Amino acid sequence: MEREIETRLVKKVAKFLKVCNNCNNEILVGSVYHQEEGVSEHLHSLIARRFCSDCYAKFGGPKLLSGKNK
């Protein structure tokens, strides 16, 4: 049985080069992006999804987190 963790997106500034999990474009150092984090439980950074500002503006947080935006 797989347990769901309630998550939200948090605005961050990239300190390292990252890749958007939605469009696969690079998120450059110094750019704003949105990273998934657990609301009440810890979500490890290795499985947290990252989205560029363009995808966040186009689809919004709830749609990106649901994964039904492509």
C-alpha positions as CSV (number, residue, x, y, z in Angstrom):
1,M,0.0,0.0,0.0
2,E,1.4,3.3,-1.1
3,R,0.9,6.3,1.3
4,E,0.3,9.8,-0.1
5,I,2.1,12.7,1.4
6,E,0.3,16.1,1.2
7,T,2.5,18.5,-0.6
8,R,2.7,22.2,-1.7
9,L,5.0,24.3,-3.9
10,V,7.4,26.7,-2.4
11,K,9.1,29.5,-4.3
12,K,12.9,29.3,-4.3
13,V,16.0,30.7,-6.1
14,A,18.3,28.2,-7.8
15,K,21.8,28.0,-6.4
16,F,22.6,25.2,-8.8
17,L,21.5,24.3,-12.3
18,K,18.2,22.3,-12.1
19,V,15.7,20.9,-14.6
20,C,12.0,21.5,-14.7
21,N,10.0,18.2,-14.1
22,N,7.3,19.4,-16.4
23,C,8.9,20.8,-19.5
24,N,12.5,19.5,-19.0
25,N,14.0,23.0,-19.6
26,E,17.0,24.1,-17.5
27,I,16.4,26.3,-14.4
28,L,19.5,28.5,-14.4
29,V,21.4,29.7,-11.3
30,G,19.7,32.7,-9.8
31,S,16.3,31.9,-11.4
32,V,13.1,31.6,-9.4
33,Y,11.5,28.1,-9.5
34,H,9.0,26.2,-7.4
35,Q,9.9,23.1,-5.4
36,E,7.5,20.6,-3.9
37,E,7.7,20.1,-0.1
38,G,5.6,18.2,2.4
39,V,2.9,20.1,4.3
40,S,3.1,18.1,7.6
41,E,5.7,15.5,6.7
42,H,9.3,15.7,5.4
43,L,9.6,15.1,1.6
44,H,13.2,14.2,0.7
45,S,14.8,16.6,-1.8
46,L,15.7,13.7,-4.1
47,I,12.0,12.9,-4.8
48,A,10.7,16.5,-4.6
49,R,9.7,17.8,-8.0
50,R,10.9,21.2,-9.3
51,F,9.0,23.4,-11.8
52,C,10.2,26.5,-13.7
53,S,8.3,29.8,-13.3
54,D,6.9,29.5,-16.8
55,C,5.2,26.2,-16.1
56,Y,4.0,27.5,-12.7
57,A,2.5,30.6,-14.4
58,K,0.9,28.6,-17.2
59,F,-0.6,25.7,-15.2
60,G,-0.6,26.8,-11.5
61,G,0.4,24.8,-8.5
62,P,-2.5,22.3,-8.0
63,K,-2.4,21.2,-11.7
64,L,1.4,20.7,-11.6
65,L,1.1,18.7,-8.4
66,S,-1.6,16.5,-9.9
67,G,0.5,15.7,-12.9
68,K,-2.3,16.2,-15.4
69,N,-1.0,19.2,-17.3
70,K,0.8,17.8,-20.4
